[in-house]
Each structure stands twice: as structure tokens, then as C-alpha cells.
Amino acid sequence: MSHSFEPCLKFISGNLGKLANGIVSINTYGIMDHITFPLVFKVYKPRMHLQLGDAYKTKPQLALELIQELQRLPLWF
């Protein structure tokens, strides 16, 4: 069985030093007692990888959605 993820992009990997496929995500993290942990994330889909019915959202739009989602969570900022 082959698995693929549509919003994969080609990018230059600084660690690998070559062209590679990757997924672009917008992430938020929390810190408690000097421990960093993920809170919520959104996957960025370039226009060329959108499925029929998908709405294109820029990275800043996705970041704003994350902020709004975090504001609804019972977290202390």
C-alpha cells in the first residue's frame, strides 16, 4: 500500500543539503516548567495542491485561526 500526502512541497533542506519533499505546517507551542510541548497546528496547502471544494488560506490566515482557537481553549497566557 502506498501512502502519499497531497500538500507535500519540494524544498531545500538545510540539514540534508538537497531538494526534498516536505509538509509545511503552522505550529503553536506551550511552555510549562521549562518543558516545551505542541498545542495546535494547521497544515498549509499551496493552491496547486487544493482538492475540489478546499479554500485556499495563506500562512498568516492559518496563524490567525490558530490564535483564535487558542483563545477558546482554557489556557492561561
Sine and cosine of phi, psi and omega as CSV:
sin_phi,cos_phi,sin_psi,cos_psi,sin_omega,cos_omega
0.00,0.00,0.74,-0.67,0.00,-1.00
-0.98,-0.19,0.72,-0.69,0.04,-1.00
-0.92,-0.38,0.65,-0.76,0.08,-1.00
-0.63,-0.78,0.35,-0.94,0.04,-1.00
-0.78,-0.63,0.90,-0.44,-0.13,-0.99
-0.82,0.58,-0.71,0.70,-0.10,-1.00
-0.98,0.20,0.46,0.89,0.07,-1.00
-0.95,0.31,0.65,-0.76,0.01,-1.00
-0.85,-0.52,0.41,-0.91,0.16,-0.99
-1.00,0.06,0.70,-0.71,0.02,-1.00
-0.52,-0.85,0.32,-0.95,0.08,-1.00
-1.00,0.04,0.87,-0.49,0.00,-1.00
-1.00,0.01,0.86,-0.51,0.04,-1.00
-0.90,0.44,-0.58,0.81,0.00,-1.00
-0.96,0.28,-0.62,0.79,-0.04,-1.00
-1.00,0.01,-0.42,0.91,-0.02,-1.00
0.94,0.34,0.43,0.90,0.01,-1.00
-0.50,-0.87,0.13,-0.99,0.03,-1.00
-0.96,0.27,0.73,-0.69,-0.03,-1.00
-0.58,-0.81,0.24,-0.97,0.10,-1.00
-1.00,-0.03,0.54,-0.84,0.02,-1.00
-0.32,-0.95,0.23,-0.97,0.04,-1.00
-0.95,-0.32,0.72,-0.69,0.02,-1.00
-0.99,-0.14,0.82,-0.58,0.04,-1.00
-0.77,-0.64,0.45,-0.89,0.09,-1.00
-0.96,-0.27,0.83,-0.55,-0.16,-0.99
-0.85,-0.53,0.47,-0.88,0.15,-0.99
-0.80,-0.60,0.56,-0.83,-0.04,-1.00
-0.75,-0.66,0.48,-0.88,0.11,-0.99
-0.92,-0.39,0.34,-0.94,0.06,-1.00
-0.75,-0.66,0.79,-0.61,0.07,-1.00
-0.61,-0.79,0.81,-0.59,-0.01,-1.00
0.79,0.61,0.69,0.72,0.04,-1.00
0.92,0.40,0.32,0.95,0.06,-1.00
-0.92,-0.39,0.80,-0.60,0.03,-1.00
-0.99,-0.10,0.70,-0.71,-0.01,-1.00
-0.58,-0.82,0.51,-0.86,-0.01,-1.00
-0.95,0.30,0.58,-0.81,0.05,-1.00
-0.96,-0.29,-0.93,0.36,0.01,-1.00
-0.62,-0.79,0.34,-0.94,0.03,-1.00
-0.50,-0.87,0.31,-0.95,0.09,-1.00
-0.73,-0.68,0.59,-0.81,0.06,-1.00
-1.00,-0.07,0.78,-0.62,0.04,-1.00
-0.99,0.11,0.78,-0.63,0.05,-1.00
-0.91,-0.42,0.90,-0.43,0.07,-1.00
-0.89,0.45,0.43,-0.90,-0.01,-1.00
-0.78,0.63,-0.65,0.76,-0.09,-1.00
-0.93,0.36,-0.22,0.98,-0.02,-1.00
-0.94,-0.34,0.15,0.99,-0.02,-1.00
-0.96,0.29,0.61,-0.79,0.10,-1.00
-1.00,0.04,0.30,-0.96,0.04,-1.00
-0.85,0.52,0.80,-0.61,0.00,-1.00
1.00,-0.08,-0.24,0.97,0.06,-1.00
-0.96,0.28,0.58,-0.81,0.07,-1.00
-0.98,-0.17,0.72,-0.69,0.05,-1.00
-0.96,0.28,0.73,-0.69,0.06,-1.00
-0.74,-0.67,0.72,-0.70,0.04,-1.00
-0.97,0.26,0.24,-0.97,0.04,-1.00
-0.88,0.48,-0.67,0.74,0.07,-1.00
-0.89,0.46,-0.59,0.81,0.05,-1.00
-0.90,0.44,-0.67,0.74,0.03,-1.00
-0.91,0.42,-0.63,0.77,0.03,-1.00
-0.89,0.46,-0.66,0.75,0.04,-1.00
-0.89,0.46,-0.66,0.75,0.05,-1.00
-0.88,0.48,-0.63,0.78,0.03,-1.00
-0.90,0.43,-0.68,0.74,0.02,-1.00
-0.88,0.48,-0.70,0.71,0.01,-1.00
-0.90,0.43,-0.62,0.78,0.04,-1.00
-0.91,0.41,-0.66,0.75,0.03,-1.00
-0.90,0.43,-0.59,0.81,0.01,-1.00
-0.91,0.42,-0.44,0.90,0.02,-1.00
-0.99,0.13,-0.28,0.96,0.00,-1.00
-0.98,0.17,0.47,-0.88,0.00,-1.00
-0.98,0.18,0.90,0.44,0.00,-1.00
-0.91,-0.41,0.45,-0.89,0.07,-1.00
-0.98,-0.19,0.81,-0.58,0.00,-1.00
-0.94,-0.35,0.00,0.00,0.00,0.00
